[in-house]
Amino acid sequence: MSELERVSVGGLNVAKVLYDFVVAEALPGTGIEAGAFWQGLDRIIHRFAPVNRALLKRRDALQAQIDDWYRGRRGKPLDVAAQKAFLEEIGYLVPEGPAFKVDTANVDEEIATVAGPQLVVPISNARYALNAANARWGSLYDALYGSDAIPRDGAAAPGKSYNPERGKRVIAWVRSFLDEAVPLSSGSHAGVRAYAIKNGSLAAMRTDGTTVALAEPQKLRGYRGSPDAPAAVRVEGASSTLPSLARSTRRTTLSAPCVAS
């Protein structure tokens, strides 16, 4: 892999692709000046880089001691008490401290309150970023079908091909879950044949020909595809974002290339 072109900013040596992204795309609209951003990042990196280097050195030393200990006991049965005593002696295990609580402010909603996986990929590699975004789309039906949340015995046992009985139980489980998490204004999701977006709200079309909305219409967060036949619908449940009526949810965090101090 060729060396990335870099830009000198204060005391930092920043990959140009990252510099251009921050200045041209990330900062506009935030109210943060580029100079202030790089100065702040400069202070953070130069403050904590030495600490990180010391921690990494300590980690390497501990690993070397542990490796030597295991080599010296090669062929001997495991002695848990001796192992624990050794780890305490070298400082790998330390006495449990008093209870504590950590509180933070100004944390992005995606990290602080939205449930879902967080994935970090380099923005300098378009293929990685695309794969990461696509990986966040998953099927609740598929996940349930392959897990033991649905009993795997009897008529519902999975096999080499699709098991219709297991499929029915998966669908029933999901519909019941949706009734609890994102209930309709009346009736059950079990009687819904399709979903659509009408006038900015979710419309559930039932098998009897009637249409109902969510009990709390404001829970609709977005959709993917055509409003008349969305491929995915995102709604927010009582306490978290749910992979509900659709096939998916997506939460991807893109990281930046290396910044050198």
PECORGI-V285316 format. One record per pair of residues at least 4 apart in sequence whose C-alpha atoms are under 6 Angstrom apart, sorted by the first residue. I is the first residue (numbers start at 1). J is the second residue. D is the distance in whole Angstrom. If there is no record, write none. Layout:
i:j:d
I:J:D
I:J:D
This chain:
i:j:d
5:15:6
5:16:6
6:14:5
6:15:4
6:16:5
7:13:6
7:14:5
7:16:6
8:12:6
8:13:5
12:260:6
12:261:5
13:260:5
14:259:5
16:20:6
20:24:6
21:25:5
22:26:5
22:27:6
23:27:6
38:42:6
43:47:6
45:49:5
87:92:5
87:93:5
88:92:6
88:93:5
107:112:6
109:113:5
110:114:5
114:240:6
115:240:6
118:252:6
119:252:5
119:253:5
120:253:5
120:254:5
120:255:5
121:254:5
121:255:5
122:255:5
122:256:6
122:257:6
123:256:6
131:135:6
133:252:6
136:250:5
137:248:5
137:249:5
137:250:5
138:247:6
138:248:5
139:247:4
139:248:6
152:156:6
152:157:4
153:157:5
156:165:6
156:166:4
175:189:5
175:190:5
178:182:5
179:183:4
181:237:5
182:237:6
183:215:6
184:213:6
184:214:4
184:215:5
185:213:6
185:214:5
185:215:4
191:206:5
191:207:6
192:205:6
192:206:4
192:207:6
193:205:6
193:206:5
193:207:6
194:205:5
195:203:6
195:204:5
195:205:6
196:202:6
196:203:5
196:227:6
196:228:5
196:229:6
197:201:5
197:202:5
197:203:6
197:227:5
202:213:6
203:212:6
203:213:5
204:211:5
204:212:5
204:213:6
205:211:4
206:210:6
206:211:6
219:235:5
219:236:5
220:235:4
221:234:5
221:235:5
222:234:5
223:232:5
223:233:4
223:234:6
224:230:6
224:231:6
224:232:5
225:230:5
225:231:5
226:230:5
232:246:4
232:247:6
233:245:6
233:246:5
236:241:4
236:242:6
237:241:6
243:248:5
243:249:5
